[in-house]
Amino acid sequence: MKAMRSLAIACILFAAAASQADDVACAPDDNVNTCVRRLVFDYARTLREGAPAAADASAEAAAEAASNSAEENAQPGTATAGGQTASGVTDLLPWLNMLGLLSDSDESDGIIAFDLNFLLMRNRDAEARHDSQLKWQLDVSPTLFEPLAQAIPDERSKALQDDIDETADSTLEYTYSVINKHLGRDFRQHQREFQALIAPRIFSASRGASAGEIKTAFDTKQAAFGAQLAQLVQGLNLPAGVAPGADKSKVPVQQFTADERARIDEFVRNARNEYAQEMARRLDAMQLAVSDPRIYRMAELVLQQPQVLVTATKSIRDELVGPESWGVKVTYEKSFVDFNGFRKFAGAGRAAGDKCAILDQSAALDSAEALVATDNCLTALDAYVDRYAEQIDNDSRWNVSLQYTQIDDWRYALPDDGVDLDLPKHDRLIASAGFGRAIQRSSAKDRVDFEAAYDSNMGDDETYNSRFVVTLTYTRRIMDMDMPISITYANKSEFLGDTDKQIGMHIGIKYRVDK
């Protein structure tokens, strides 16, 4: 029964194709070249557009994933608000991040932070720099400097607090990511490897036969089609009124005799039924060559690459808020699974056993050996990603950082209140370590991050405490927005004296704008 139904469908399709073929003819204003181009070459493309192969959709989706997944699927919790939230992921890709935080801490009632990557462009084409990040952080409710507030009466403190402008406390940060083959999440560093995985398949598909052949089946058909077209044109008689020696392939078809027009139409119909079909299949084969989903799994591993980040910080403050400062921070972020790990898994460095040696070779990629080597590498890549699929999905990362900060000297006098505070310039060294991972929630991913830091006062002045700070952040992803909820615990206040609150909470909304 099934065989009969298939036969009936085939007959219907054949009849429809035959009917369509009978109606095919060159237009009156066509010449031979334009008629062949429209009814044969364009028709071959129409065959693929009208009934797109599964390879088309697969390749399109895979290519988009490779180029845009960093922007579209970046983990929530990317650090934006300095020490107010913790994150194991530093995302340098978005053009603009906006984060608003509310706090129950005495240090601040609210912070707005912006990642301004749109200001870092390489050229007029507005190509964002994926190795840099410019950040501006504004405390929208700056408070009176704590040592000053403690030294004066409450009424005087409230009066000075009212004099503080809303933009009196802000911070500028510039972060640079070291980018090379082993560090950073920049796909451009791996173009050679990506090419090595794709090129042999394209070469093989374009030949359509064994890699060692020079003349293949499709090459033969293509040459035969060209010869038949030349023979057709040569057999036409130059119409009256056309200049001697004119190119007959460019003469309007309507000027030829009825018999010659019939020969041209017959040639076109035969080409549509044979050569155009073969061309469409060849295009499908080439598309299929780059649609292997294993190729694009490499993108998942590049997004897991370790990062070394160098951050320069400058705080800009009104004197009532406190002294200004500058600092330098070095951070190292590492995932448990990445492209470096895959190369070791595949045997990099072991000449006899490296399954992906083709990624490092400069040899020609249009050989049978290259095709076999590519398939071996893709098999290893597939095995590695499958083995560590859970770790990749969780995006577990740890990070360590060391930050040096120099705080300027600060002096403020209120003779009527008997206050004359003079704090010397001093240095601080902050060492921190953190860990975070994603949490799957239906179709979205949330993230939890933990960070512990020791803030050490390196100077002799005892006005400032050395202290231990712990931050726990849960970030909920809602479409293009993240909602971080952060709890911070400090065993001491930043300054000497009794600590009013050792635990602070921050709740915010972060909005991403990607290129």
Wavefront OBJ file of the C-alpha trace (Angstrom):
o trace
v 0.000 0.000 0.000
v 2.791 2.384 0.963
v 4.659 1.512 -2.249
v 1.561 2.280 -4.353
v 1.074 5.633 -2.603
v 4.716 6.549 -3.243
v 4.391 5.558 -6.900
v 1.252 7.707 -7.273
v 2.987 10.725 -5.748
v 5.979 10.218 -8.060
v 3.677 10.092 -11.098
v 1.909 13.287 -10.064
v 5.215 15.081 -9.560
v 6.515 13.821 -12.916
v 3.380 15.002 -14.695
v 3.602 18.396 -13.014
v 7.270 18.719 -13.971
v 6.521 17.742 -17.572
v 3.685 20.276 -17.752
v 5.916 22.966 -16.353
v 8.678 22.053 -18.800
v 6.288 22.396 -21.769
v 5.505 25.961 -20.717
v 9.158 26.995 -20.482
v 10.320 29.302 -23.229
v 12.584 32.283 -23.663
v 10.943 35.696 -23.360
v 10.776 37.836 -26.553
v 13.321 40.311 -25.227
v 15.691 37.569 -24.017
v 18.911 36.744 -25.771
v 20.476 33.291 -25.460
v 22.658 34.300 -22.506
v 19.901 35.964 -20.467
v 17.462 33.159 -21.258
v 19.894 30.489 -20.049
v 20.770 32.529 -16.978
v 17.123 33.046 -16.042
v 15.671 29.650 -16.909
v 18.608 27.424 -15.972
v 20.956 29.014 -13.438
v 18.300 31.000 -11.565
v 16.018 27.988 -11.745
v 18.665 25.861 -10.018
v 18.668 28.323 -7.128
v 14.864 28.359 -7.103
v 14.846 24.590 -6.629
v 16.736 25.082 -3.383
v 14.716 28.106 -2.259
v 11.353 26.536 -2.964
v 12.162 23.336 -1.100
v 15.075 24.217 1.159
v 17.223 21.319 2.201
v 17.532 20.493 5.859
v 21.184 21.368 5.467
v 20.302 25.004 4.797
v 18.428 25.451 8.044
v 21.060 23.556 9.995
v 23.947 25.540 8.595
v 22.203 28.871 9.077
v 21.386 28.097 12.693
v 24.888 26.824 13.393
v 26.583 29.818 11.817
v 24.427 32.205 13.805
v 25.240 30.331 16.981
v 28.967 30.591 16.318
v 28.944 34.334 15.723
v 26.229 35.520 18.102
v 25.937 33.053 20.964
v 28.260 35.115 23.130
v 25.909 38.081 22.885
v 22.609 36.226 22.921
v 23.314 33.489 25.453
v 25.853 35.107 27.761
v 25.537 33.922 31.301
v 23.622 36.127 33.705
v 25.566 37.616 36.550
v 28.282 39.278 34.506
v 30.098 41.685 36.769
v 28.973 45.267 36.417
v 28.698 46.941 39.791
v 32.146 46.551 41.302
v 32.116 45.048 44.759
v 28.354 45.381 45.141
v 27.735 42.124 43.285
v 29.888 39.080 42.657
v 30.295 37.163 39.409
v 32.597 34.530 38.000
v 32.001 35.814 34.478
v 33.382 38.997 32.971
v 31.498 39.766 29.796
v 33.249 42.177 27.407
v 30.818 41.711 24.529
v 27.721 43.877 25.073
v 27.804 47.426 23.810
v 25.832 48.638 26.784
v 24.970 47.184 30.167
v 22.799 49.137 32.560
v 22.464 48.011 36.158
v 20.495 49.667 38.941
v 21.052 48.520 42.523
v 19.099 49.235 45.676
v 20.778 48.676 49.018
v 19.984 48.596 52.714
v 23.594 49.480 53.504
v 24.596 52.756 55.173
v 27.317 53.120 52.559
v 24.882 53.696 49.692
v 21.169 53.666 48.977
v 21.508 53.091 45.277
v 24.002 52.581 42.451
v 23.655 52.849 38.692
v 26.345 51.160 36.617
v 26.920 51.256 32.850
v 29.134 49.162 30.600
v 29.964 51.542 27.760
v 31.505 49.256 25.172
v 29.836 51.231 22.387
v 32.481 53.901 22.998
v 35.240 51.423 22.134
v 35.033 50.920 18.378
v 37.778 49.851 16.022
v 36.646 51.607 12.868
v 33.854 53.405 11.077
v 31.949 50.156 10.730
v 31.332 50.346 14.480
v 32.981 47.051 15.274
v 32.932 46.666 19.040
v 36.157 45.739 20.776
v 35.795 42.343 22.386
v 39.028 42.764 24.339
v 38.039 45.906 26.250
v 35.345 47.246 28.513
v 34.643 50.776 29.681
v 32.493 51.065 32.772
v 30.991 53.993 34.659
v 29.506 53.525 38.108
v 27.463 56.260 39.809
v 26.278 56.264 43.409
v 22.979 58.082 43.076
v 22.725 58.579 46.864
v 26.246 59.457 47.995
v 26.732 59.714 51.734
v 28.913 61.826 53.967
v 32.419 60.450 54.543
v 32.111 58.155 57.577
v 35.035 59.556 59.688
v 33.628 63.061 59.176
v 30.091 61.995 60.064
v 31.356 60.372 63.268
v 33.304 63.486 64.275
v 30.451 66.018 64.127
v 26.994 66.325 65.725
v 24.065 64.688 63.991
v 22.412 67.971 63.029
v 25.606 69.224 61.429
v 26.012 65.884 59.673
v 22.517 66.111 58.183
v 23.203 69.659 56.965
v 26.382 68.578 55.197
v 24.600 65.560 53.758
v 22.083 67.893 52.122
v 24.956 69.764 50.461
v 26.183 66.675 48.609
v 25.300 66.601 44.926
v 23.791 63.420 43.460
v 26.789 63.019 41.133
v 29.397 63.504 43.850
v 30.561 59.866 43.875
v 31.389 57.984 40.675
v 33.975 55.554 39.372
v 35.459 54.943 35.936
v 36.893 51.536 35.059
v 38.699 50.300 31.976
v 39.236 46.559 31.606
v 41.539 44.950 29.062
v 41.427 41.236 28.315
v 44.586 39.489 27.154
v 43.643 37.833 23.848
v 45.589 35.048 22.184
v 45.182 31.388 21.198
v 44.947 30.283 24.820
v 43.259 33.232 26.529
v 40.130 35.248 25.853
v 36.772 34.591 24.230
v 37.456 36.132 20.822
v 36.477 33.869 17.881
v 38.822 35.742 15.575
v 41.781 34.111 17.307
v 40.540 30.715 16.115
v 39.738 31.456 12.487
v 42.524 29.168 11.290
v 41.159 26.225 13.277
v 37.607 26.914 12.138
v 38.764 27.083 8.514
v 40.600 23.789 8.888
v 37.364 22.099 9.985
v 35.290 23.456 7.105
v 37.558 23.878 4.070
v 38.245 20.173 3.310
v 34.513 19.462 3.246
v 33.800 22.354 0.908
v 36.582 21.237 -1.425
v 35.259 17.687 -1.368
v 31.670 18.740 -2.044
v 32.655 21.080 -4.857
v 34.509 18.247 -6.562
v 31.757 15.728 -5.977
v 34.058 12.736 -6.441
v 37.134 11.231 -4.838
v 39.627 13.829 -3.675
v 42.357 12.530 -5.962
v 40.441 13.133 -9.184
v 41.112 16.226 -11.232
v 38.161 15.821 -13.549
v 35.041 14.806 -11.630
v 31.488 13.975 -12.593
v 30.238 17.485 -12.058
v 33.253 18.995 -13.817
v 32.432 16.791 -16.819
v 28.772 17.810 -16.840
v 29.684 21.440 -16.506
v 32.112 21.223 -19.427
v 29.543 19.314 -21.523
v 26.902 21.946 -20.817
v 29.254 24.711 -21.913
v 30.146 22.845 -25.096
v 26.479 22.204 -25.929
v 25.625 25.862 -25.376
v 28.492 26.959 -27.634
v 27.376 24.468 -30.279
v 23.818 25.776 -30.080
v 24.924 29.381 -30.565
v 27.286 28.413 -33.344
v 24.463 26.668 -35.230
v 22.291 29.788 -35.271
v 22.235 31.986 -38.350
v 22.895 35.665 -37.892
v 19.539 37.450 -38.456
v 19.163 40.012 -41.229
v 19.891 43.528 -40.123
v 22.417 42.468 -37.490
v 25.980 43.651 -37.987
v 28.289 40.958 -39.390
v 30.465 39.364 -36.723
v 28.042 40.245 -33.913
v 27.891 37.912 -30.906
v 24.876 35.703 -31.671
v 24.454 34.844 -27.972
v 23.539 38.504 -27.364
v 21.034 38.836 -30.203
v 17.361 38.961 -29.069
v 15.773 35.531 -29.455
v 12.746 36.942 -31.287
v 14.970 37.878 -34.251
v 15.810 34.251 -34.976
v 13.617 31.992 -37.074
v 10.823 29.924 -35.523
v 12.877 26.751 -35.982
v 15.897 28.318 -34.245
v 13.728 29.602 -31.375
v 12.345 26.080 -30.979
v 15.903 24.690 -30.770
v 16.838 27.275 -28.134
v 13.738 26.466 -26.064
v 14.415 22.723 -26.322
v 17.999 23.259 -25.148
v 16.760 25.255 -22.156
v 14.151 22.625 -21.206
v 16.730 19.841 -21.344
v 19.163 21.908 -19.285
v 16.470 22.551 -16.650
v 15.717 18.840 -16.369
v 19.356 17.763 -16.182
v 22.064 20.349 -15.600
v 20.002 22.660 -13.350
v 18.980 19.691 -11.198
v 22.597 18.605 -10.883
v 23.651 22.155 -10.017
v 21.016 22.334 -7.269
v 22.228 19.028 -5.842
v 25.822 20.294 -5.926
v 24.838 23.462 -4.056
v 23.014 21.311 -1.506
v 26.085 19.129 -1.113
v 28.295 22.161 -0.473
v 25.781 23.506 2.037
v 25.648 20.128 3.740
v 29.434 20.129 3.962
v 29.402 23.072 6.375
v 26.229 22.131 8.253
v 27.744 19.383 10.367
v 26.721 20.458 13.889
v 30.005 19.097 15.249
v 31.873 21.936 13.548
v 30.079 24.612 15.511
v 30.497 22.925 18.879
v 33.909 24.515 18.814
v 32.131 27.813 19.530
v 30.896 26.465 22.861
v 34.463 25.771 23.918
v 35.795 29.166 22.819
v 33.175 30.766 25.077
v 34.667 28.795 27.961
v 38.256 29.962 27.415
v 40.115 31.377 30.440
v 40.531 35.121 30.728
v 43.270 37.319 32.129
v 41.866 40.775 32.808
v 43.670 43.949 33.760
v 41.450 46.695 35.186
v 42.363 50.312 35.866
v 40.052 52.187 38.241
v 39.672 55.869 39.064
v 37.166 57.184 41.601
v 35.896 60.752 41.277
v 34.471 62.188 44.506
v 33.426 65.385 46.173
v 35.464 66.105 49.297
v 32.412 65.589 51.525
v 32.072 62.034 50.213
v 35.709 61.130 50.842
v 39.134 60.924 49.214
v 39.575 59.984 45.583
v 41.536 56.881 44.642
v 42.985 54.923 41.759
v 43.830 51.272 41.433
v 44.906 48.361 39.265
v 43.383 44.901 39.405
v 44.480 41.655 37.756
v 41.921 38.861 37.477
v 42.190 35.310 36.210
v 38.980 33.467 35.296
v 38.905 29.769 34.462
v 36.282 27.231 33.469
v 36.638 23.516 34.017
v 36.094 22.804 30.308
v 37.428 24.932 27.440
v 39.090 24.843 24.024
v 42.528 24.451 25.600
v 41.258 21.371 27.416
v 39.900 19.942 24.192
v 43.283 20.270 22.472
v 44.893 18.315 25.302
v 42.076 15.765 25.134
v 42.665 15.333 21.388
v 46.378 14.788 21.981
v 47.938 18.184 21.189
v 51.686 18.044 21.546
v 51.839 14.326 20.824
v 52.713 14.092 17.140
v 51.731 10.454 16.825
v 48.420 10.712 18.633
v 47.096 14.231 18.019
v 43.695 13.729 16.431
v 43.476 17.455 15.626
v 46.964 18.034 14.261
v 45.310 19.509 11.169
v 44.374 22.572 13.231
v 48.052 23.486 13.541
v 49.206 22.552 10.056
v 49.678 24.922 7.165
v 49.374 22.106 4.635
v 46.834 22.204 1.814
v 43.272 21.512 2.887
v 42.049 20.236 -0.496
v 43.252 16.665 -0.233
v 41.741 13.342 0.759
v 44.104 13.213 3.744
v 42.842 16.590 4.978
v 39.235 15.390 4.733
v 40.014 12.289 6.818
v 41.972 14.349 9.358
v 39.104 16.805 9.676
v 36.611 14.028 10.314
v 38.885 12.527 12.988
v 39.166 15.917 14.695
v 35.390 16.467 14.574
v 34.842 13.039 16.088
v 37.183 13.932 18.945
v 35.487 17.314 19.375
v 32.081 15.663 19.535
v 33.310 13.146 22.107
v 34.845 15.866 24.292
v 31.732 18.071 24.286
v 29.480 15.075 25.013
v 31.693 13.923 27.862
v 31.679 17.343 29.537
v 28.217 18.482 28.431
v 27.041 19.031 32.008
v 30.027 21.212 32.905
v 29.567 23.266 29.732
v 25.883 23.720 30.440
v 26.558 24.721 34.050
v 29.282 27.149 32.990
v 31.089 26.626 36.278
v 33.950 29.103 36.715
v 36.366 30.117 39.399
v 38.388 33.286 39.577
v 41.158 34.856 41.601
v 42.195 38.486 41.636
v 44.675 40.852 43.230
v 43.938 44.562 43.423
v 46.182 47.440 44.440
v 44.480 50.699 45.393
v 46.010 54.005 46.407
v 43.697 56.318 48.340
v 44.592 60.006 48.240
v 45.180 62.059 51.340
v 42.141 63.898 52.638
v 41.680 66.877 54.922
v 38.579 68.667 56.084
v 38.250 71.264 58.821
v 35.202 72.709 60.603
v 36.670 75.172 63.138
v 33.248 75.988 64.625
v 32.782 72.327 65.460
v 36.369 71.783 66.535
v 36.929 69.319 63.698
v 40.191 69.069 61.791
v 40.547 65.722 60.083
v 43.744 64.957 58.229
v 44.026 61.477 56.706
v 47.269 60.604 54.902
v 47.575 58.893 51.559
v 47.561 55.144 52.038
v 47.622 51.900 50.069
v 45.327 48.886 50.142
v 45.778 45.381 48.746
v 42.709 43.261 48.097
v 42.992 39.545 47.343
v 39.851 37.675 46.351
v 38.680 34.304 45.096
v 35.298 33.280 43.778
v 33.274 30.507 42.224
v 30.019 30.512 40.310
v 27.803 28.328 38.176
v 24.606 28.523 36.182
v 21.331 27.087 37.372
v 18.956 25.775 34.737
v 15.413 27.118 35.053
v 13.079 25.865 32.315
v 14.267 27.645 29.136
v 16.374 30.260 30.951
v 19.488 30.147 33.073
v 20.060 31.806 36.399
v 23.406 32.018 38.139
v 24.814 31.902 41.644
v 28.254 33.329 42.514
v 30.262 33.373 45.724
v 33.276 35.571 46.376
v 35.542 35.996 49.408
v 38.017 38.868 49.694
v 40.578 40.125 52.170
v 41.006 43.908 52.127
v 44.352 44.762 53.699
v 45.489 48.207 54.853
v 49.159 48.446 53.855
v 49.843 51.815 55.520
v 50.782 52.774 59.043
v 47.687 54.870 59.580
v 45.164 52.999 61.736
v 42.141 54.976 60.624
v 41.368 52.279 58.100
v 40.638 48.664 58.982
v 41.824 45.512 57.308
v 38.775 43.375 56.854
v 37.283 40.196 55.427
v 34.341 40.505 52.993
v 32.102 37.748 51.611
v 29.553 38.256 48.814
v 26.860 35.856 47.644
v 24.935 36.809 44.490
v 21.962 35.117 42.863
v 21.118 36.451 39.403
v 17.805 35.698 37.767
v 17.575 35.961 33.980
v 14.356 37.474 32.617
v 14.525 37.838 28.821
v 17.121 40.574 28.164
v 17.252 41.605 31.801
v 19.088 40.207 34.800
v 17.967 40.675 38.373
v 20.897 40.252 40.801
v 20.179 39.761 44.490
v 23.371 40.108 46.517
v 24.176 39.657 50.199
v 27.479 41.039 51.496
v 29.024 40.294 54.881
v 32.014 42.177 56.325
v 33.593 41.299 59.637
v 34.553 44.967 60.163
v 33.655 48.384 58.915
v 36.083 50.012 56.509
v 36.960 52.483 59.241
v 37.752 52.074 62.916
v 34.797 52.160 65.264
v 31.741 50.104 65.961
v 30.135 48.469 62.980
v 26.455 49.305 62.614
v 25.736 46.628 60.046
v 27.858 43.710 59.032
v 25.389 42.432 56.450
v 24.151 44.393 53.438
v 21.715 43.415 50.709
v 21.528 44.705 47.139
v 18.738 44.084 44.663
v 19.063 45.323 41.111
v 17.922 45.148 37.524
v 20.458 44.895 34.732
v 19.590 45.472 31.078
v 21.832 44.380 28.223
v 22.100 46.047 24.816
v 24.107 43.882 22.395
v 25.573 44.911 19.102
l 1 2 3 4 5 6 7 8 9 10 11 12 13 14 15 16 17 18 19 20 21 22 23 24 25 26 27 28 29 30 31 32 33 34 35 36 37 38 39 40 41 42 43 44 45 46 47 48 49 50 51 52 53 54 55 56 57 58 59 60 61 62 63 64 65 66 67 68 69 70 71 72 73 74 75 76 77 78 79 80 81 82 83 84 85 86 87 88 89 90 91 92 93 94 95 96 97 98 99 100 101 102 103 104 105 106 107 108 109 110 111 112 113 114 115 116 117 118 119 120 121 122 123 124 125 126 127 128 129 130 131 132 133 134 135 136 137 138 139 140 141 142 143 144 145 146 147 148 149 150 151 152 153 154 155 156 157 158 159 160 161 162 163 164 165 166 167 168 169 170 171 172 173 174 175 176 177 178 179 180 181 182 183 184 185 186 187 188 189 190 191 192 193 194 195 196 197 198 199 200 201 202 203 204 205 206 207 208 209 210 211 212 213 214 215 216 217 218 219 220 221 222 223 224 225 226 227 228 229 230 231 232 233 234 235 236 237 238 239 240 241 242 243 244 245 246 247 248 249 250 251 252 253 254 255 256 257 258 259 260 261 262 263 264 265 266 267 268 269 270 271 272 273 274 275 276 277 278 279 280 281 282 283 284 285 286 287 288 289 290 291 292 293 294 295 296 297 298 299 300 301 302 303 304 305 306 307 308 309 310 311 312 313 314 315 316 317 318 319 320 321 322 323 324 325 326 327 328 329 330 331 332 333 334 335 336 337 338 339 340 341 342 343 344 345 346 347 348 349 350 351 352 353 354 355 356 357 358 359 360 361 362 363 364 365 366 367 368 369 370 371 372 373 374 375 376 377 378 379 380 381 382 383 384 385 386 387 388 389 390 391 392 393 394 395 396 397 398 399 400 401 402 403 404 405 406 407 408 409 410 411 412 413 414 415 416 417 418 419 420 421 422 423 424 425 426 427 428 429 430 431 432 433 434 435 436 437 438 439 440 441 442 443 444 445 446 447 448 449 450 451 452 453 454 455 456 457 458 459 460 461 462 463 464 465 466 467 468 469 470 471 472 473 474 475 476 477 478 479 480 481 482 483 484 485 486 487 488 489 490 491 492 493 494 495 496 497 498 499 500 501 502 503 504 505 506 507 508 509 510 511 512 513 514 515
